[in-house]
Amino acid sequence: MARYEQDLKETFNHYGFPLTEHQVSQFNLYRTQLLQWNQHMNLTAITDNDEIVHKHFLDSLSVLEYISLRSGDAVIDIGTGAGFPGIALKICMPDIRLTLVESSKKKVSFLKFIVAQLHRHQAVNAQQRVDVEIFAERAEICAQQQKHIGAYDWVFTRYVAAIRDSAPYCLSLLKPTGKWVAYKSGDATIENEINNSSACLKALGGTVETVLKNPRFNRSYVVIHRGTP
């Protein structure tokens, strides 16, 4: 294992995410391609190696400290951008079934490329599959299609849009037992955001289950499910 990959493995392990050498190699491939593509299109404002690891990879995985993804779970990442948190979660939890939703054609080009690269990278291991669907449209369109309505165990959003604005499409994607996890920065304005979304959530049959706080990453996760408590 190359020195950088060894450092990468130690960093993930330090934060409680032990990886196999194969997973470390995949994250390194992801990082390398992200930086190369970012020279030609705006995929991310973060271009420092350590910041990519901490602010993209580990931040994406940080939710796993609080929730349990199970083998075979159907996961949809809305507004995934360059693949966060979805692809990072998929590398760490290869048995989930992942759908990425992104409307930017340029970002979709990168997503298709990196998923194909990761698939070829995993071809040596017949027991692992990169079964990822990329939906190259707005989330509102996705939520209107029969195959996606009520189809997911988990909906993840890591962008800055308010819960109230995202609720109409995120809730419709959930299975009756599914949960929507909205990544939020810090916790200063989350209570106000939840209050502002309460009427909308109620009208759509959604309920805020809990707010989980992760000070190590300055993250909070608003967990929302369908139905009443």
C-alpha positions in Angstrom: 0.0 0.0 0.0 1.3 3.4 -1.0 2.2 5.9 1.8 -0.7 8.2 1.0 -3.1 5.3 1.1 -1.7 4.2 4.4 -2.2 7.7 5.8 -5.7 7.7 4.4 -6.5 4.3 6.1 -5.1 5.6 9.4 -7.2 8.8 9.2 -10.4 6.9 8.5 -9.6 4.5 11.3 -9.0 7.4 13.7 -12.5 8.6 13.1 -14.0 5.2 13.6 -14.4 4.1 10.0 -12.0 1.1 9.5 -11.6 0.4 5.8 -10.2 -2.6 3.9 -7.3 -1.9 1.6 -9.7 -2.2 -1.3 -11.9 0.6 0.1 -8.9 2.8 0.8 -7.8 2.4 -2.8 -11.3 3.3 -4.0 -11.4 6.5 -1.9 -8.0 7.4 -3.3 -9.2 6.8 -6.8 -12.3 9.0 -6.1 -10.1 11.8 -4.6 -7.7 11.7 -7.6 -10.5 11.8 -10.2 -12.4 14.5 -8.3 -9.3 16.8 -8.4 -8.6 16.0 -12.1 -12.1 16.8 -13.2 -12.3 19.8 -11.0 -9.6 21.4 -13.1 -12.1 21.6 -16.0 -15.4 22.0 -14.2 -16.7 23.3 -10.9 -17.3 20.1 -8.9 -16.1 21.4 -5.5 -14.5 24.5 -4.0 -12.5 22.1 -1.8 -9.2 21.2 -3.5 -6.9 20.4 -0.6 -6.3 16.7 -0.1 -6.8 16.7 3.6 -10.0 18.9 3.3 -11.4 16.5 0.7 -10.9 13.6 3.1 -12.4 15.5 6.1 -15.0 17.8 4.5 -16.3 15.4 1.9 -15.4 11.8 2.6 -15.5 11.7 6.4 -18.3 14.3 6.6 -20.4 12.1 4.3 -19.8 9.0 6.5 -20.2 10.8 9.8 -24.0 10.1 9.8 -23.1 6.3 10.2 -22.2 7.1 13.8 -25.9 7.6 14.5 -27.9 5.5 12.0 -27.6 1.9 10.8 -27.6 1.2 7.1 -28.4 -2.4 6.4 -27.4 -4.7 3.5 -29.8 -4.3 0.7 -31.2 -0.9 1.9 -32.5 1.3 -0.9 -30.8 4.7 -0.6 -31.4 7.9 -2.6 -29.0 10.9 -2.5 -30.9 14.1 -3.6 -28.7 16.8 -5.2 -25.6 14.7 -4.8 -23.3 17.0 -6.8 -20.0 15.2 -7.1 -21.4 12.2 -5.2 -21.7 13.2 -1.6 -22.7 11.6 0.6 -24.0 8.8 -1.7 -20.8 7.4 -3.3 -18.8 7.7 -0.1 -21.5 5.7 1.7 -21.6 3.2 -1.1 -17.8 2.6 -0.9 -18.1 2.1 2.8 -21.3 0.1 2.6 -21.1 -1.7 -0.8 -24.3 -3.7 -0.3 -26.7 -0.8 -0.3 -28.7 0.0 -3.5 -27.9 3.6 -4.4 -29.6 6.1 -6.5 -28.0 9.5 -7.2 -30.1 12.5 -8.2 -28.4 15.4 -9.9 -29.7 17.9 -12.5 -26.3 19.4 -13.6 -25.3 17.7 -16.8 -21.6 18.4 -16.1 -21.8 16.8 -12.7 -23.7 13.9 -14.1 -20.9 13.3 -16.5 -18.5 13.0 -13.6 -20.8 10.8 -11.7 -21.2 8.4 -14.6 -17.4 8.3 -15.0 -16.5 7.7 -11.4 -19.2 5.1 -10.9 -17.8 3.2 -14.0 -14.3 3.6 -12.7 -15.2 2.2 -9.3 -17.1 -0.6 -11.0 -14.0 -1.6 -13.0 -11.9 -1.2 -9.9 -14.2 -3.7 -8.1 -14.3 -6.2 -10.9 -11.6 -8.2 -9.3 -13.9 -8.9 -6.4 -16.9 -10.9 -7.8 -18.7 -10.6 -4.5 -19.0 -6.8 -4.7 -21.0 -4.8 -7.2 -21.3 -1.1 -7.8 -25.0 -1.1 -8.5 -25.7 2.7 -8.7 -28.4 4.4 -10.6 -27.9 8.0 -11.7 -31.1 10.0 -12.3 -30.1 13.0 -14.3 -33.0 15.3 -13.5 -34.4 17.5 -10.8 -35.6 15.8 -7.7 -39.1 17.0 -8.4 -39.2 15.0 -11.6 -37.7 11.9 -9.8 -40.5 12.1 -7.1 -43.2 12.0 -9.8 -42.0 8.7 -11.3 -43.8 5.6 -10.2 -40.6 3.5 -9.8 -39.3 6.0 -7.3 -42.4 6.8 -5.3 -42.3 5.1 -1.9 -39.3 3.1 -3.0 -36.5 4.1 -0.5 -35.4 3.1 3.0 -33.3 6.2 3.2 -33.3 9.7 1.6 -30.2 11.8 2.2 -29.8 15.5 1.5 -26.6 17.3 2.1 -27.2 20.5 0.3 -28.3 23.9 1.7 -32.0 23.9 0.7 -34.4 24.2 3.6 -36.4 21.3 4.9 -39.6 23.0 3.9 -38.5 23.3 0.3 -37.3 19.7 0.1 -40.2 18.0 1.9 -42.6 17.7 -1.1 -40.3 15.4 -3.0 -38.2 13.8 -0.2 -41.2 12.5 1.7 -42.8 11.0 -1.4 -39.7 8.9 -2.1 -39.8 7.2 1.3 -41.2 3.7 2.1 -43.7 3.8 4.9 -40.9 2.8 7.3 -38.2 4.9 5.5 -36.4 7.9 6.9 -35.1 11.1 5.4 -31.8 12.4 6.9 -31.1 16.1 6.2 -27.4 17.1 6.8 -27.2 20.5 8.4 -24.2 22.6 9.4 -23.9 23.2 13.1 -27.1 23.7 15.1 -27.6 27.5 15.4 -30.6 27.9 13.0 -31.9 24.3 12.9 -34.7 24.9 15.5 -36.0 27.8 13.4 -35.8 25.8 10.2 -37.8 23.0 11.8 -40.4 25.4 13.2 -40.7 27.0 9.7 -41.2 23.6 8.1 -43.7 22.1 10.7 -46.9 23.1 8.8 -45.5 21.8 5.5 -44.4 18.5 7.0 -47.7 18.0 8.8 -49.6 18.6 5.5 -47.4 16.1 3.7 -47.6 13.5 6.5 -44.0 14.0 7.7 -42.7 14.2 11.3 -39.3 15.2 12.7 -38.2 12.2 14.7 -35.0 13.6 16.2 -32.1 16.0 15.6 -28.7 14.3 16.0 -25.6 16.4 16.7 -22.1 15.6 15.7 -19.7 18.2 17.2 -16.6 16.5 15.7 -17.8 17.5 12.2 -19.9 20.5 13.2 -22.9 18.6 11.8 -26.4 18.0 12.8 -28.8 15.5 11.1 -32.5 16.1 11.1 -34.2 12.7 10.9 -37.7 12.8 9.4 -40.2 10.0 8.8 -43.6 9.6 7.3 -46.7 9.5 9.5 -47.3 10.7 13.1 -45.0 9.8 16.1 
